[in-house]
Amino acid sequence: MSKHKILFYLKNSKADKKTGEAPIYLRITVDGIRAEISTGEKIHPTNWDTKANRPKGNKVEARTLSTTLSTCENKVNEAANTLALDRKEITAGAIKNVYTGVSYKKYTILEAVTYHNSKMHDKLKKGTCTGYTEMEQKLKAYLKYEYRKNDILLDDNSFSFIDKFNDYMICQDGLCGNTAWRYLKNLKKVINMAIDMEWTVNNPFRKFKCTYKNPQRTYLSNEEIQKIEETVIDDENLQRTRDLFLFAINTGMAFVDLTNFNENHITTEHKKEIIIINRQKTGEQAVIPLLPKAVEIIDKYKHDPLCNAHDKIIPTSSYTKANVELKSVAKLCGIKKNLTFHIGRHTFATTILLSNQVPIETVKKALGVKSYGTMDIYAKLVNERIVSDFDALENKIAARKAAAVRK
């Protein structure tokens, strides 16, 4: 906790020109930052002890003034104690406000969340904003469930509050640990903002540890991809969803990038059609040469009235609807895995690229990811690639030994 210092001094620049008396000011200092307050008292500089910072002598006037200044000092100490009891940050300005009677607002956790979300709405990507909005809804539900309240003060936050919120999301809301972790990460950013705004000094995340665990990524095998390609589907909407999913499998594009995809993203280099698109999630550029299946799907929808009406190359719908329809596609194709469009991206990275010995540098650029650490998630999945690499290694070792024997 920061300690405050108190100093009484004369402001000679405001001395009375007739009497020569100067006003006595009180200076509060916390961590090198100052705030000053007028005591309302005056004294002639000749009657002021600059070392003791008190009136000179033992006359009645001097003793009375000293008592008044001691009262001021006690009020400053009381103001600092009030801040400490309310768990507010002790600053020179805060002490001055309490001393002078200026009230300070006690903010609630949802006020901080609402302020943050409204302020950041135009600065963050749509998907990121959605994450903060969802966190707010989870927090409201938790407050009602655990505390039977609509809101609580930021100062009442604690380690227990965060720990129970995490348990609530996992046990009552049925979220996986990583999803709960993402919401807590968003809440932590809001709390840090509130601390920076001096709305609270309380940080319930100080001792809370929540670690993201790399999940087991699901992807499709070549046989499963073939099933999806060859299964006869009569429903037109499911056909469109199947084609969109196959396009994701052959390009690695995330669903949000598929919805933004248009002819301006296709260029020709070295007689090869290439998709060049900046990923909405990361802003990283993805460079994706078009594979034959992707070209086939683009050609299929060249003259599609619905695509043309919405300036689309391939048909897209809402993410939720597309994933629901994808479940029906999986059932028709006899695929037992829980298909989502993100599995298409994983399949592109693993089955299409890494399993076919495409260099990791090329895969990284095609996926539009920022770091090689992200690539480790995909590379760990490809046991087939690992076995293949070791087979090649064994063949090289055997050939080297055979050559040595012949010599």
C-alpha angles and dihedrals in degrees: 000000000000116000121222128219126210127209130175115206142161120253096214092178088071096045117142108257093214103043099023091227116146126209117251114233131193117221121201118196126190121173090341094307116119137207124180132208130189112236091203090236130115136199138172111256091236089063095050124095104217093192097050093032089224137101116284125244136018102269121131092254092052094047092048092050091047090053090051091051091048088053089053090050091051090051090054091051090048090051091053091048090051090054091048093050090049089048091238122149111267109231131154090249093049092051090049091051093052091044093051094042097252104148122224123216121244107219126210127223094248091048087057092047093048092047092049095047094048092046094048097040095099095036100054131065117262093251092051091049089051090055091055092046091051090048089054091053092049090049093051091050091048093051091054093044099045104027104020086231136117093220145353135208118268086233090061092059115116143168087263091055092056094041092052091045089056091049091047093054092049101038104030102025095039096230122153117247094255093052091050088048091055092053091048089050089055091048090050090056090052091050091049089052090051090051091050089050089053091239090129141356092208115110111182090180093063093097100019116109121195118165127196113233120208105243126223103265117221121217137166128253124230089257092054092048089051091052091054091048096048103038113109110237118186099185109093095211092051090048089056092048091048091051092047090051092049088050089054089049091053098042106028091227118157116236094252090054091048089057091053094043116119140152092277088071093060121084135162122240125170089354090302126115110235134187113222112183136153109234113239093217099054106009088234118140117246118204111197123175107211115252118213094259091053091050089049091055093047090051091049092060100037092109099028108136094214093051093045092049091056096037091247130146092201130020119264135174134177117315092240095049093045092052092048090052090046089061088058090048090052091051093050091049095047093244110151096190118103097252121211129163090252088064086063089060092048091049091052090052096045114025098028102038117012095039088055093054096255105163116257090238090059092046091051092053094045092051093044094227124158104224142029087234088072090052091059088070090062098037092055090061098058104087088157090059092048093050090046092051091050091048088055090048092051090050091052092049091048092048091050092052092047090052091051091052092050090055 
